[in-house]
Amino acid sequence: MIIGYTTGVFDLFHIGHLNLLRGAKALCGILIVGVSTDELVFQYKKKLPVIPFEERIEIVRSISYVDCAVRREIRDKVKEWEQLKFDVAFVGNDWWGNGEWIQWAQKLRGAGVGIVYLPHTPNRSTTEIIESIRGEAK
């Protein structure tokens, strides 16, 4: 059985998140989802999620496409693979060409792990939702 892995913050869960999980699950037998902790998010975004970690991971665990949701405390797909031993990593195609992803993909492919870039849902992101709520949307 193919084990798939994807990650995210999953803050203000929206249709783009659901599309990613649905698409990933369609391509594997078991889908593991890494939900980033508040501390991890703050390290690279310099802001905290709106929804606290414990609530975000509970939301993700309740999605029928998700077989297992895990606490994500590092942003290194290779180290995550060493812990979880997934067969394929799923990521939105908005990450295509990202320097970190290029490096991770090369190392993971060397370990026999497939990389699948799934379509990003256009005009839908947590940042856009927050901006809309604040009246900052363009």
DSSP file (Angstrom, degrees, kcal/mol; ACC not computed):
  #  RESIDUE AA STRUCTURE BP1 BP2  ACC     N-H-->O    O-->H-N    N-H-->O    O-->H-N    TCO  KAPPA ALPHA  PHI   PSI    X-CA   Y-CA   Z-CA
    1    1 A M              0   0    0      0, 0.0     2,-0.4     0, 0.0    27,-0.0   0.000 360.0 360.0 360.0 135.2    0.0    0.0    0.0
    2    2 A I        -     0   0    0     85,-0.1    28,-2.2    84,-0.0    27,-1.8  -0.607 360.0-150.9 -79.5 129.5    1.3    3.4   -0.9
    3    3 A I  E     -a   30   0A   0     -2,-0.4    84,-2.9    26,-0.2    85,-1.7  -0.903  14.9-166.1-103.0 122.6    1.9    5.8    2.0
    4    4 A G  E     -ab  31  88A   0     26,-3.5    28,-2.9    -2,-0.6     2,-0.4  -0.733   4.1-163.2-107.3 157.1    1.5    9.5    1.1
    5    5 A Y  E     +ab  32  89A   0     83,-1.8    85,-3.0    -2,-0.3     2,-0.3  -0.998  13.4 163.8-142.4 134.4    2.5   12.6    3.1
    6    6 A T  E     -a   33   0A   0     26,-1.8    28,-2.9    -2,-0.4     2,-0.3  -0.956  15.4-156.1-142.0 163.3    1.6   16.2    2.9
    7    7 A T  E     +a   34   0A   0     83,-0.5     2,-0.3    -2,-0.3    28,-0.2  -0.891  19.5 141.6-137.3 164.8    1.9   19.1    5.2
    8    8 A G  E     -a   35   0A   0     26,-1.9    28,-2.5    -2,-0.3    64,-0.1  -0.960  53.1-110.7 177.0 172.6    0.4   22.5    6.0
    9    9 A V        -     0   0    0     -2,-0.3    -1,-0.1    26,-0.2    32,-0.0   0.844  38.6-161.5 -83.8 -41.3   -0.6   25.0    8.5
   10   10 A F    >   +     0   0    0      1,-0.2     3,-0.5    -3,-0.1     2,-0.3   0.875  24.0 167.8  58.9  41.0   -4.3   24.4    7.8
   11   11 A D  T 3   +     0   0    0      1,-0.3    -1,-0.2     2,-0.0     3,-0.1  -0.676  66.4   5.4 -85.4 139.8   -5.3   27.7    9.4
   12   12 A L  T 3  S-     0   0    0     -2,-0.3    -1,-0.3     1,-0.1    -2,-0.1   0.972 100.8-126.5  46.9  63.9   -8.8   28.9    8.7
   13   13 A F    <   +     0   0    0     -3,-0.5     2,-0.2     1,-0.1    -1,-0.1  -0.059  42.9 169.2 -46.2 128.6   -9.5   25.6    6.9
   14   14 A H    >>  -     0   0    0     -3,-0.1     4,-1.9   110,-0.1     3,-0.7  -0.766  50.4 -81.8-138.3-179.8  -10.8   26.3    3.4
   15   15 A I  H 3> S+     0   0    0      1,-0.3     4,-2.8    -2,-0.2     5,-0.2   0.792 122.3  60.2 -60.5 -31.5  -11.6   24.6    0.1
   16   16 A G  H 3> S+     0   0    0      2,-0.2     4,-2.0     1,-0.2    -1,-0.3   0.905 106.0  47.9 -62.8 -40.8   -8.0   24.8   -1.1
   17   17 A H  H <> S+     0   0    0     -3,-0.7     4,-2.3     2,-0.2    -2,-0.2   0.937 112.7  48.4 -62.3 -46.8   -7.0   22.7    1.9
   18   18 A L  H  X S+     0   0    0     -4,-1.9     4,-2.9     1,-0.2     5,-0.2   0.904 109.3  52.7 -62.0 -41.7   -9.7   20.2    1.2
   19   19 A N  H  X S+     0   0    0     -4,-2.8     4,-2.6     2,-0.2    -1,-0.2   0.901 109.2  50.0 -61.0 -41.1   -8.7   20.0   -2.5
   20   20 A L  H  X S+     0   0    0     -4,-2.0     4,-2.4     2,-0.2    -2,-0.2   0.942 114.2  43.8 -61.7 -48.2   -5.1   19.2   -1.5
   21   21 A L  H  X S+     0   0    0     -4,-2.3     4,-2.5     2,-0.2    -2,-0.2   0.905 114.9  48.7 -66.3 -41.7   -6.2   16.4    0.9
   22   22 A R  H  X S+     0   0    0     -4,-2.9     4,-1.7    -5,-0.2    -1,-0.2   0.933 113.6  47.1 -62.7 -46.4   -8.7   15.0   -1.5
   23   23 A G  H  < S+     0   0    0     -4,-2.6     4,-0.5    -5,-0.2    -2,-0.2   0.897 113.4  48.0 -63.8 -40.8   -6.2   15.0   -4.4
   24   24 A A  H >< S+     0   0    0     -4,-2.4     3,-1.6    -5,-0.2     4,-0.2   0.937 110.1  51.1 -65.5 -46.3   -3.5   13.4   -2.3
   25   25 A K  H >< S+     0   0    0     -4,-2.5     3,-1.3     1,-0.3    -1,-0.2   0.832 101.7  62.1 -62.3 -32.1   -5.7   10.7   -0.9
   26   26 A A  T 3< S+     0   0    0     -4,-1.7    -1,-0.3     1,-0.2    -2,-0.2   0.695 107.0  46.5 -65.4 -17.4   -6.8    9.7   -4.4
   27   27 A L  T <  S+     0   0    0     -3,-1.6     2,-0.3    -4,-0.5    -1,-0.2   0.296 114.5  40.0-110.9   8.3   -3.2    8.9   -5.2
   28   28 A C    <   -     0   0    0     -3,-1.3   -25,-0.2    -4,-0.2     3,-0.1  -0.970  65.8-132.2-149.9 165.3   -2.3    6.8   -2.2
   29   29 A G  S    S+     0   0    0    -27,-1.8     2,-0.4    -2,-0.3   -26,-0.2   0.842  98.3  29.5 -86.3 -37.6   -3.7    4.2    0.2
   30   30 A I  E    S-a    3   0A   0    -28,-2.2   -26,-3.5     2,-0.0     2,-0.6  -0.992  71.5-159.7-125.9 128.8   -2.7    5.8    3.4
   31   31 A L  E     -a    4   0A   0     -2,-0.4    36,-1.9   -28,-0.2    37,-1.6  -0.942   4.5-169.9-114.3 118.5   -2.4    9.6    3.8
   32   32 A I  E     -ac   5  68A   0    -28,-2.9   -26,-1.8    -2,-0.6     2,-0.5  -0.885   8.5-160.3-101.4 134.9   -0.4   11.1    6.6
   33   33 A V  E     -ac   6  69A   0     35,-2.9    37,-2.9    -2,-0.4     2,-0.6  -0.970   7.3-150.1-122.2 123.4   -0.7   14.8    7.1
   34   34 A G  E     -ac   7  70A   0    -28,-2.9   -26,-1.9    -2,-0.5     2,-0.6  -0.817  11.2-159.5 -90.6 120.7    1.8   16.9    9.0
   35   35 A V  E     -ac   8  71A   0     35,-2.9    37,-2.6    -2,-0.6   -26,-0.2  -0.898  21.1-123.6-103.3 121.0    0.2   19.9   10.7
   36   36 A S  E     - c   0  72A   0    -28,-2.5    37,-0.2    -2,-0.6    21,-0.1  -0.377  22.9-123.7 -68.1 134.8    2.7   22.6   11.6
   37   37 A T     >  -     0   0    0     35,-2.3     4,-2.4    -2,-0.1     5,-0.2  -0.286  24.3-109.8 -70.0 162.0    2.8   23.7   15.2
   38   38 A D  H  > S+     0   0    0      1,-0.2     4,-2.3     2,-0.2     5,-0.2   0.901 120.2  52.9 -58.2 -41.5    2.3   27.4   16.1
   39   39 A E  H  > S+     0   0    0      2,-0.2     4,-1.7     1,-0.2    -1,-0.2   0.898 108.8  48.5 -63.9 -41.7    6.0   27.6   17.0
   40   40 A L  H  > S+     0   0    0     32,-0.2     4,-1.3     2,-0.2     5,-0.2   0.927 110.9  50.6 -64.5 -44.7    7.1   26.3   13.6
   41   41 A V  H  X>S+     0   0    0     -4,-2.4     4,-2.8     1,-0.2     5,-0.5   0.915 108.9  51.8 -59.2 -43.3    4.8   28.6   11.8
   42   42 A F  H  X5S+     0   0    0     -4,-2.3     4,-1.5     1,-0.2    -1,-0.2   0.859 101.7  62.7 -63.2 -34.7    6.1   31.6   13.7
   43   43 A Q  H  <5S+     0   0    0     -4,-1.7    -1,-0.2     1,-0.2    -2,-0.2   0.893 120.4  20.1 -57.6 -41.8    9.7   30.6   12.8
   44   44 A Y  H  <5S+     0   0    0     -4,-1.3    -2,-0.2    -3,-0.4    -1,-0.2   0.682 132.8  38.1-108.0 -18.7    9.2   31.1    9.1
   45   45 A K  H  <5S-     0   0    0     -4,-2.8    -3,-0.2    -5,-0.2    -2,-0.2   0.603  89.9-137.0-102.9 -14.9    6.1   33.3    8.8
   46   46 A K  S  <<S+     0   0    0     -4,-1.5     2,-0.3    -5,-0.5    -4,-0.2   0.780  77.0  80.8  60.4  28.2    6.9   35.6   11.8
   47   47 A K  S    S-     0   0    0     -6,-0.4    -2,-0.2    -9,-0.1    -1,-0.2  -0.975  79.0-116.0-155.1 153.7    3.2   35.4   12.8
   48   48 A L        -     0   0    0     -2,-0.3   -10,-0.1     1,-0.1    -9,-0.1  -0.600  36.5-102.2 -88.8 150.9    1.0   33.0   14.6
   49   49 A P        -     0   0    0      0, 0.0    -1,-0.1     0, 0.0     4,-0.1  -0.289  23.7-126.6 -62.6 157.5   -1.9   31.1   13.1
   50   50 A V  S    S+     0   0    0      1,-0.1    -2,-0.0     2,-0.1   -39,-0.0   0.909  99.1  54.0 -70.2 -44.1   -5.4   32.4   13.8
   51   51 A I  S    S-     0   0    0      1,-0.1    -1,-0.1     2,-0.0     5,-0.1  -0.805  97.5-114.6 -95.5 128.9   -6.5   29.0   15.0
   52   52 A P    >>  -     0   0    0      0, 0.0     4,-2.3     0, 0.0     3,-0.7  -0.214  27.5-109.0 -62.5 153.9   -4.4   27.3   17.7
   53   53 A F  H 3> S+     0   0    0      1,-0.2     4,-2.9     2,-0.2     5,-0.3   0.891 114.5  55.5 -49.9 -51.9   -2.5   24.1   16.8
   54   54 A E  H 3> S+     0   0    0      1,-0.2     4,-1.3     2,-0.2    -1,-0.2   0.846 112.0  44.2 -57.6 -35.2   -4.6   21.7   18.9
   55   55 A E  H <> S+     0   0    0     -3,-0.7     4,-2.2     2,-0.2    -1,-0.2   0.894 112.7  51.5 -74.8 -40.3   -7.8   22.9   17.1
   56   56 A R  H  X S+     0   0    0     -4,-2.3     4,-2.3     1,-0.2    -2,-0.2   0.918 111.0  47.0 -63.4 -43.3   -6.1   22.8   13.6
   57   57 A I  H  X S+     0   0    0     -4,-2.9     4,-2.6     1,-0.2    -1,-0.2   0.867 110.7  52.8 -68.9 -33.5   -4.9   19.2   14.0
   58   58 A E  H  X S+     0   0    0     -4,-1.3     4,-1.2    -5,-0.3    -1,-0.2   0.898 109.0  50.0 -66.3 -39.5   -8.3   18.1   15.3
   59   59 A I  H >< S+     0   0    0     -4,-2.2     3,-0.6     2,-0.2     4,-0.4   0.951 112.5  46.8 -61.0 -49.3   -9.9   19.6   12.2
   60   60 A V  H >< S+     0   0    0     -4,-2.3     3,-1.5     1,-0.2     6,-0.2   0.901 108.8  55.1 -61.6 -41.4   -7.5   17.8    9.9
   61   61 A R  H 3< S+     0   0    0     -4,-2.6    -1,-0.2     1,-0.3    -2,-0.2   0.791 103.0  57.8 -61.5 -26.8   -8.0   14.5   11.8
   62   62 A S  T << S+     0   0    0     -4,-1.2     2,-0.3    -3,-0.6    -1,-0.3   0.568  81.0 104.0 -82.9  -8.0  -11.7   14.8   11.2
   63   63 A I  S X  S-     0   0    0     -3,-1.5     3,-1.7    -4,-0.4    -3,-0.0  -0.603  71.9-137.4 -78.2 130.7  -11.3   15.0    7.4
   64   64 A S  T 3  S+     0   0    0     -2,-0.3    -1,-0.1     1,-0.3    -4,-0.0   0.739 100.3  60.0 -63.2 -23.6  -12.3   11.6    5.8
   65   65 A Y  T 3  S+     0   0    0    -35,-0.0     2,-0.5   -47,-0.0    -1,-0.3   0.662  90.0  86.2 -76.8 -15.2   -9.3   11.7    3.4
   66   66 A V    <   +     0   0    0     -3,-1.7     3,-0.2    -6,-0.2   -34,-0.1  -0.763  47.8 178.2 -95.4 123.0   -6.8   11.8    6.3
   67   67 A D  S    S+     0   0    0    -36,-1.9     2,-0.3    -2,-0.5   -35,-0.2   0.775  76.3   6.0 -89.4 -30.2   -5.7    8.5    7.8
   68   68 A C  E     -c   32   0A   0    -37,-1.6   -35,-2.9    -8,-0.0     2,-0.5  -0.939  60.1-160.3-156.3 128.7   -3.3   10.1   10.3
   69   69 A A  E     -c   33   0A   0     -2,-0.3     2,-0.3   -37,-0.2   -35,-0.2  -0.953  19.5-170.3-111.6 131.7   -2.5   13.6   11.3
   70   70 A V  E     -c   34   0A   0    -37,-2.9   -35,-2.9    -2,-0.5     2,-0.3  -0.862  29.9-100.5-123.6 154.7    0.8   14.3   13.0
   71   71 A R  E     -c   35   0A   0     -2,-0.3     2,-0.6   -37,-0.2   -35,-0.2  -0.570  35.2-153.3 -70.7 126.7    2.5   17.2   14.8
   72   72 A R  E     +c   36   0A   0    -37,-2.6   -35,-2.3    -2,-0.3   -32,-0.2  -0.921  29.0 158.1-110.9 115.0    5.0   18.9   12.5
   73   73 A E        +     0   0    0     -2,-0.6     2,-0.3   -37,-0.2    -1,-0.1   0.426  60.3  52.4-115.6  -2.9    7.8   20.6   14.3
   74   74 A I        -     0   0    0      2,-0.1     2,-0.3     3,-0.0   -34,-0.0  -0.944  64.4-142.9-132.3 155.2   10.5   20.8   11.5
   75   75 A R        +     0   0    0     -2,-0.3     2,-0.4    -3,-0.0    -3,-0.0  -0.509  66.7 106.8-112.5  61.4   10.4   22.0    7.9
   76   76 A D     >  -     0   0    0     -2,-0.3     4,-2.4     1,-0.1     5,-0.2  -0.860  49.0-165.7-141.5 102.0   12.7   19.4    6.4
   77   77 A K  H  > S+     0   0    0     -2,-0.4     4,-2.4     1,-0.2     5,-0.1   0.813  90.0  56.1 -60.7 -31.7   10.9   16.9    4.2
   78   78 A V  H  > S+     0   0    0      2,-0.2     4,-2.2     1,-0.2    -1,-0.2   0.940 109.7  44.3 -67.5 -45.9   14.0   14.6    4.2
   79   79 A K  H  > S+     0   0    0      1,-0.2     4,-1.3     2,-0.2    -2,-0.2   0.872 112.7  53.0 -65.2 -35.6   14.1   14.4    8.0
   80   80 A E  H  X S+     0   0    0     -4,-2.4     4,-2.7     1,-0.2     5,-0.3   0.912 108.4  50.3 -64.6 -40.5   10.3   13.9    8.0
   81   81 A W  H  X S+     0   0    0     -4,-2.4     4,-3.1     1,-0.2    -2,-0.2   0.901 104.9  57.3 -62.7 -40.4   10.7   11.0    5.6
   82   82 A E  H  < S+     0   0    0     -4,-2.2    -1,-0.2     1,-0.2    -2,-0.2   0.847 115.1  38.4 -59.0 -32.8   13.4    9.5    7.9
   83   83 A Q  H  < S+     0   0    0     -4,-1.3    -2,-0.2    -3,-0.2    -1,-0.2   0.876 129.7  27.3 -82.7 -40.5   10.8    9.5   10.7
   84   84 A L  H  < S-     0   0    0     -4,-2.7    -3,-0.2    -5,-0.1    -2,-0.2   0.672  83.2-146.0-103.8 -20.3    7.6    8.5    8.7
   85   85 A K     <  +     0   0    0     -4,-3.1   -82,-0.1    -5,-0.3    -4,-0.1   0.895  30.9 175.6  54.4  48.6    8.9    6.5    5.7
   86   86 A F        -     0   0    0      1,-0.1   -82,-0.2    -6,-0.1    -1,-0.1  -0.425  31.1-142.6 -78.9 160.1    6.3    7.7    3.2
   87   87 A D  S    S+     0   0    0    -84,-2.9    27,-2.6     1,-0.3     2,-0.3   0.711  81.0  22.4 -94.3 -26.3    6.4    6.6   -0.4
   88   88 A V  E     -bd   4 114A   0    -85,-1.7   -83,-1.8    25,-0.2     2,-0.4  -0.999  64.2-147.2-146.6 139.8    5.2    9.9   -2.0
   89   89 A A  E     -bd   5 115A   0     25,-3.0    27,-2.7    -2,-0.3     2,-0.4  -0.911  14.8-154.5-108.1 135.1    5.1   13.5   -0.9
   90   90 A F  E     + d   0 116A   0    -85,-3.0   -83,-0.5    -2,-0.4     2,-0.3  -0.888  19.8 163.8-110.3 139.3    2.3   15.8   -2.1
   91   91 A V  E     - d   0 117A   0     25,-2.1    27,-3.0    -2,-0.4     2,-0.1  -0.989  41.7 -97.1-149.8 151.2    2.6   19.5   -2.4
   92   92 A G  E >   - d   0 118A   0     -2,-0.3     3,-2.1    25,-0.2     4,-0.1  -0.421  33.4-122.0 -67.6 144.9    0.7   22.3   -4.1
   93   93 A N  G >  S+     0   0    0     25,-3.2     3,-1.2     1,-0.3    -1,-0.1   0.553 105.0  81.3 -70.2  -3.9    2.0   23.3   -7.4
   94   94 A D  G 3  S+     0   0    0     24,-0.3    -1,-0.3     1,-0.2    -2,-0.0   0.638  88.6  57.5 -70.1 -12.4    2.4   26.9   -6.1
   95   95 A W  G X  S+     0   0    0     -3,-2.1     3,-2.3     2,-0.1    -1,-0.2   0.448  77.0 126.7 -92.7  -3.5    5.7   25.5   -4.6
   96   96 A W  T <  S+     0   0    0     -3,-1.2     3,-0.1     1,-0.3    -3,-0.0  -0.337  78.9  14.8 -57.2 129.3    7.0   24.5   -8.0
   97   97 A G  T 3  S+     0   0    0      1,-0.3    -1,-0.3     2,-0.1     2,-0.2   0.373  87.3 144.9  86.4  -4.7   10.5   26.0   -8.4
   98   98 A N    <>  -     0   0    0     -3,-2.3     4,-2.4     1,-0.1    -1,-0.3  -0.491  53.1-131.4 -67.0 133.5   10.9   26.9   -4.8
   99   99 A G  H  > S+     0   0    0      1,-0.2     4,-2.0     2,-0.2     5,-0.2   0.884 104.6  48.3 -56.5 -45.9   14.5   26.4   -3.8
  100  100 A E  H  > S+     0   0    0      1,-0.2     4,-2.8     2,-0.2    -1,-0.2   0.927 112.8  49.0 -60.8 -44.4   13.9   24.4   -0.6
  101  101 A W  H  > S+     0   0    0      1,-0.2     4,-3.0     2,-0.2    -2,-0.2   0.868 106.9  55.3 -65.9 -35.8   11.5   22.1   -2.5
  102  102 A I  H  X S+     0   0    0     -4,-2.4     4,-2.0     2,-0.2    -1,-0.2   0.937 111.9  44.0 -61.0 -45.5   14.0   21.6   -5.3
  103  103 A Q  H  X S+     0   0    0     -4,-2.0     4,-2.1     2,-0.2    -2,-0.2   0.935 115.6  47.0 -64.9 -46.9   16.6   20.4   -2.8
  104  104 A W  H  X S+     0   0    0     -4,-2.8     4,-3.2     1,-0.2     5,-0.3   0.928 110.8  52.7 -60.1 -44.5   14.1   18.2   -0.9
  105  105 A A  H  X S+     0   0    0     -4,-3.0     4,-2.8     1,-0.2     5,-0.2   0.902 108.2  50.2 -60.6 -42.5   12.8   16.7   -4.1
  106  106 A Q  H  X S+     0   0    0     -4,-2.0     4,-1.7    -5,-0.2    -1,-0.2   0.933 114.7  43.6 -61.4 -45.7   16.3   15.7   -5.3
  107  107 A K  H  X S+     0   0    0     -4,-2.1     4,-0.9     2,-0.2    -2,-0.2   0.907 115.4  48.2 -67.6 -41.8   17.1   14.0   -2.0
  108  108 A L  H ><>S+     0   0    0     -4,-3.2     5,-2.8     1,-0.2     3,-0.8   0.911 109.3  52.0 -66.9 -41.3   13.7   12.3   -1.7
  109  109 A R  H ><5S+     0   0    0     -4,-2.8     3,-1.8    -5,-0.3    -1,-0.2   0.892 104.9  57.6 -61.0 -37.2   13.8   11.0   -5.2
  110  110 A G  H 3<5S+     0   0    0     -4,-1.7    -1,-0.3     1,-0.3    -2,-0.2   0.774 106.4  49.7 -61.6 -25.8   17.3    9.6   -4.4
  111  111 A A  T <<5S-     0   0    0     -4,-0.9    -1,-0.3    -3,-0.8    -2,-0.2   0.328 126.7-102.7 -93.4   5.6   15.6    7.6   -1.6
  112  112 A G  T < 5S+     0   0    0     -3,-1.8     2,-0.5     1,-0.3    -3,-0.2   0.635  75.1 142.1  84.9  14.1   12.9    6.4   -4.0
  113  113 A V      < -     0   0    0     -5,-2.8    -1,-0.3    -6,-0.1   -25,-0.2  -0.773  44.5-135.8 -93.2 129.8   10.2    8.8   -2.8
  114  114 A G  E     -d   88   0A   0    -27,-2.6   -25,-3.0    -2,-0.5     2,-0.5  -0.501   9.7-148.0 -80.0 152.2    7.9   10.2   -5.4
  115  115 A I  E     -d   89   0A   0    -27,-0.2     2,-0.5    -2,-0.2   -25,-0.2  -0.989  12.6-172.1-121.4 126.6    7.0   13.9   -5.5
  116  116 A V  E     -d   90   0A   0    -27,-2.7   -25,-2.1    -2,-0.5     2,-0.7  -0.978  11.5-154.3-122.9 122.5    3.5   14.9   -6.8
  117  117 A Y  E     -d   91   0A   0     -2,-0.5   -25,-0.2   -27,-0.2   -27,-0.1  -0.855  17.9-159.4 -94.2 115.1    2.6   18.6   -7.3
  118  118 A L  E     -d   92   0A   0    -27,-3.0   -25,-3.2    -2,-0.7   -24,-0.3  -0.644  30.9 -86.0 -95.2 152.6   -1.1   19.0   -7.0
  119  119 A P        -     0   0    0      0, 0.0     2,-0.3     0, 0.0    -1,-0.1  -0.315  39.6-130.3 -60.3 132.0   -3.1   21.9   -8.5
  120  120 A H        -     0   0    0      1,-0.1  -104,-0.0    -2,-0.0    -3,-0.0  -0.650  25.9-113.7 -77.9 136.4   -3.2   24.9   -6.2
  121  121 A T    >   -     0   0    0     -2,-0.3     3,-1.0     3,-0.2  -105,-0.1  -0.625  37.7-124.5 -73.7 116.2   -6.8   26.2   -5.8
  122  122 A P  T 3  S+     0   0    0      0, 0.0    -1,-0.1     0, 0.0     3,-0.1  -0.274  83.7   8.6 -66.1 147.2   -6.8   29.7   -7.4
  123  123 A N  T 3  S+     0   0    0      1,-0.1     2,-0.4     5,-0.0    -2,-0.0   0.782 104.6 105.0  58.3  31.9   -7.8   32.7   -5.5
  124  124 A R    <   +     0   0    0     -3,-1.0     2,-0.3  -110,-0.0    -3,-0.2  -0.895  33.5 128.4-146.1 114.4   -8.0   30.9   -2.2
  125  125 A S     >  -     0   0    0     -2,-0.4     4,-2.1     1,-0.1     5,-0.2  -0.976  61.9-113.5-154.4 159.0   -5.6   31.1    0.6
  126  126 A T  H  > S+     0   0    0     -2,-0.3     4,-2.6     1,-0.2     5,-0.2   0.895 118.1  55.5 -62.0 -39.2   -5.7   31.8    4.3
  127  127 A T  H  > S+     0   0    0      1,-0.2     4,-2.5     2,-0.2    -1,-0.2   0.922 108.2  48.0 -59.5 -44.5   -3.8   35.1    3.8
  128  128 A E  H  > S+     0   0    0      2,-0.2     4,-2.4     1,-0.2    -1,-0.2   0.884 110.7  51.5 -64.0 -38.4   -6.5   36.2    1.3
  129  129 A I  H  X S+     0   0    0     -4,-2.1     4,-2.4     2,-0.2    -2,-0.2   0.934 111.4  47.0 -63.8 -45.4   -9.3   35.2    3.7
  130  130 A I  H  X S+     0   0    0     -4,-2.6     4,-2.1     1,-0.2    -2,-0.2   0.916 112.5  49.5 -62.8 -43.3   -7.7   37.3    6.5
  131  131 A E  H  X>S+     0   0    0     -4,-2.5     5,-3.7     1,-0.2     6,-0.7   0.895 110.5  51.2 -62.6 -39.4   -7.1   40.2    4.2
  132  132 A S  H ><5S+     0   0    0     -4,-2.4     3,-0.9     4,-0.2    -2,-0.2   0.915 109.1  50.0 -63.6 -43.2  -10.8   40.0    3.1
  133  133 A I  H 3<5S+     0   0    0     -4,-2.4    -1,-0.2     1,-0.3    -2,-0.2   0.895 112.6  47.3 -62.1 -39.8  -12.0   40.0    6.7
  134  134 A R  H 3<5S-     0   0    0     -4,-2.1    -1,-0.3    -5,-0.2    -2,-0.2   0.552 117.4-114.4 -78.3  -7.2   -9.8   43.0    7.5
  135  135 A G  T <<5S+     0   0    0     -3,-0.9    -3,-0.2    -4,-0.6    -2,-0.1   0.725  85.1 118.4  79.9  21.8  -11.1   44.8    4.3
  136  136 A E      < +     0   0    0     -5,-3.7    -4,-0.2    -6,-0.2    -5,-0.1   0.446  35.2 123.0 -98.8  -1.4   -7.7   44.7    2.7
  137  137 A A              0   0    0     -6,-0.7    -9,-0.0     1,-0.1    -8,-0.0  -0.268 360.0 360.0 -65.9 147.1   -8.6   42.6   -0.3
  138  138 A K              0   0    0      0, 0.0    -1,-0.1     0, 0.0    -6,-0.0   0.419 360.0 360.0 -92.2 360.0   -7.9   44.1   -3.7
